Amino acid sequence: MTSPLKSHITRDEINALPLVKYSGPIRLISSDQEMQEVLPAILSENILGFDTETRACFTKGESYPPALVQLAGASMVYVIQLSRLKDLSWFSRIFSNDAILKAGVSLAYDIRKLREMHDFEPAGFVELAGLAGRAGIKNNGLRGLSALVLGFRITKGAQRSDWSRPTLSSAQLLYAATDAWASRALYLKLSSWVQLEVQMDEELGTVCGEQLSVSSDQ
């Protein structure tokens, strides 16, 4: 499987690219009531960019649960402050829903930590590193994939900040939203390449991979 681009990008090449941040609307969810208000809109999405943020650990053996989960829809990014919510029963309605595709990187760890907070059966998740591999791309981190596939650089400035704070700074909110938005954009681009390759194989009578169901909703 090959993509229209090269298979790897260096750190210097990434740093030479323009810095891009999410510029659309962000909905911050900091209460159970607010979560119930936005849940119908989230459940109406076909494709969600997915990411989490966790308070940084500076001591060996120290561990914290995810403080945020970010979900990027077609026209809105939802930043959910898990550390301020008591009712997490909605986890299964989104994260066990195979009708809603959730795309992100390093999903296994994020899913495991979320299940420790409130268990659910994962369904509908797509690991972007795996999808990139099918397109012949070796980079597997969000920053590298964004640079190589989308042609821009995303910041790492707020990565190690305290995500468990009751009040997030504007920089934290924008960083969190950008990661989820980039994940959704990456899925749309990568899946279109893989879909095209599968269609070409089918026309030649040599299907080499499982066909993906790709939404035109962007």
DAVEN-V623583 format. One record per residue. RES is the residue in one small letter. PHI is phi in radians with two decimals (none if undefined). BURIAL is 1 if it has 9 or more other C-alpha atoms within 8 Angstrom, else 0. Layout:
# DAVEN-V623583
res | phi | burial
RES | PHI | BURIAL
RES | PHI | BURIAL
This chain:
# DAVEN-V623583
res | phi | burial
m | none | 0
t | -2.18 | 0
s | -1.90 | 1
p | -1.22 | 0
l | -2.01 | 0
k | -1.25 | 0
s | -1.54 | 1
h | -2.62 | 0
i | -2.32 | 1
t | -1.53 | 0
r | -1.09 | 0
d | -1.11 | 0
e | -1.16 | 0
i | -1.09 | 1
n | -1.15 | 0
a | -1.46 | 0
l | -1.43 | 1
p | -1.17 | 0
l | -1.44 | 0
v | -2.16 | 0
k | -2.17 | 1
y | -1.07 | 0
s | -2.10 | 0
g | -1.63 | 0
p | -1.25 | 0
i | -2.17 | 1
r | -1.96 | 0
l | -1.54 | 0
i | -1.92 | 1
s | -2.26 | 1
s | -2.63 | 1
d | -1.09 | 1
q | -1.11 | 0
e | -1.10 | 1
m | -1.12 | 1
q | -1.15 | 0
e | -1.19 | 0
v | -1.64 | 0
l | -0.97 | 0
p | -1.02 | 0
a | -1.16 | 0
i | -1.13 | 1
l | -1.20 | 1
s | -1.48 | 0
e | -1.36 | 1
n | -1.60 | 1
i | -2.32 | 1
l | -2.14 | 1
g | -1.32 | 1
f | -2.22 | 1
d | -2.81 | 1
t | -2.31 | 1
e | -2.27 | 1
t | -2.27 | 1
r | -0.96 | 1
a | -1.14 | 0
c | -1.87 | 0
f | -2.07 | 0
t | -2.12 | 0
k | -1.04 | 0
g | 1.54 | 0
e | -1.35 | 0
s | -2.64 | 0
y | -2.26 | 0
p | -1.31 | 1
p | -1.00 | 1
a | -1.58 | 1
l | -2.30 | 1
v | -2.24 | 1
q | -1.99 | 1
l | -2.24 | 1
a | -1.80 | 1
g | -1.66 | 1
a | -1.15 | 1
s | -2.44 | 0
m | -2.68 | 1
v | -1.91 | 1
y | -1.77 | 1
v | -1.90 | 1
i | -1.85 | 1
q | -1.45 | 1
l | -1.04 | 1
s | -1.17 | 0
r | -1.91 | 0
l | -1.77 | 1
k | -1.80 | 0
d | -1.74 | 0
l | -1.94 | 0
s | -1.13 | 0
w | -1.23 | 0
f | -0.85 | 1
s | -1.17 | 1
r | -1.19 | 1
i | -1.79 | 1
f | -1.41 | 1
s | -1.84 | 1
n | -1.67 | 1
d | -1.38 | 1
a | -1.47 | 0
i | -1.99 | 1
l | -1.40 | 1
k | -2.01 | 1
a | -1.95 | 1
g | -2.91 | 1
v | -2.02 | 1
s | 0.92 | 0
l | -1.18 | 1
a | -0.99 | 0
y | -1.17 | 0
d | -1.04 | 1
i | -1.11 | 1
r | -1.06 | 0
k | -1.20 | 1
l | -1.17 | 1
r | -1.17 | 1
e | -1.20 | 0
m | -1.43 | 0
h | -2.81 | 1
d | -1.20 | 1
f | -2.74 | 1
e | -1.71 | 0
p | -1.09 | 1
a | -2.69 | 0
g | 1.41 | 1
f | -1.57 | 1
v | -2.20 | 1
e | -1.39 | 1
l | -1.13 | 1
a | -1.09 | 1
g | -1.18 | 0
l | -1.13 | 1
a | -1.11 | 1
g | -1.05 | 1
r | -1.14 | 1
a | -1.63 | 1
g | 1.42 | 1
i | -1.76 | 1
k | -1.62 | 0
n | -1.08 | 1
n | -2.27 | 1
g | -1.56 | 0
l | -1.08 | 1
r | -1.17 | 0
g | -1.15 | 1
l | -1.14 | 1
s | -1.07 | 1
a | -1.14 | 1
l | -1.28 | 1
v | -1.58 | 1
l | -1.72 | 1
g | 1.43 | 0
f | -2.49 | 1
r | -1.83 | 1
i | -1.93 | 1
t | -1.30 | 1
k | -2.01 | 0
g | -1.00 | 0
a | -1.71 | 1
q | -0.99 | 0
r | -1.81 | 0
s | -1.41 | 0
d | -1.49 | 0
w | -1.35 | 1
s | -1.52 | 1
r | -1.02 | 0
p | -1.04 | 0
t | -2.03 | 0
l | -1.51 | 0
s | -1.30 | 0
s | -1.10 | 0
a | -1.16 | 0
q | -1.11 | 1
l | -1.09 | 1
l | -1.20 | 1
y | -1.06 | 1
a | -1.09 | 1
a | -1.16 | 1
t | -1.09 | 1
d | -1.06 | 1
a | -1.21 | 1
w | -1.07 | 1
a | -1.12 | 1
s | -1.08 | 1
r | -1.16 | 1
a | -1.09 | 1
l | -1.11 | 1
y | -1.04 | 1
l | -1.05 | 1
k | -1.25 | 1
l | -1.11 | 1
s | -1.17 | 1
s | -1.18 | 1
w | -1.16 | 1
v | -1.14 | 1
q | -1.06 | 1
l | -1.08 | 0
e | -1.11 | 1
v | -1.12 | 1
q | -1.10 | 1
m | -1.14 | 0
d | -1.10 | 1
e | -1.13 | 1
e | -1.12 | 0
l | -1.49 | 0
g | 1.40 | 0
t | -2.31 | 0
v | -1.21 | 1
c | -1.90 | 0
g | -2.75 | 0
e | -1.36 | 0
q | -1.22 | 0
l | -1.63 | 0
s | -1.64 | 0
v | -1.92 | 0
s | -1.45 | 0
s | -1.54 | 0
d | -1.24 | 0
q | -2.23 | 0
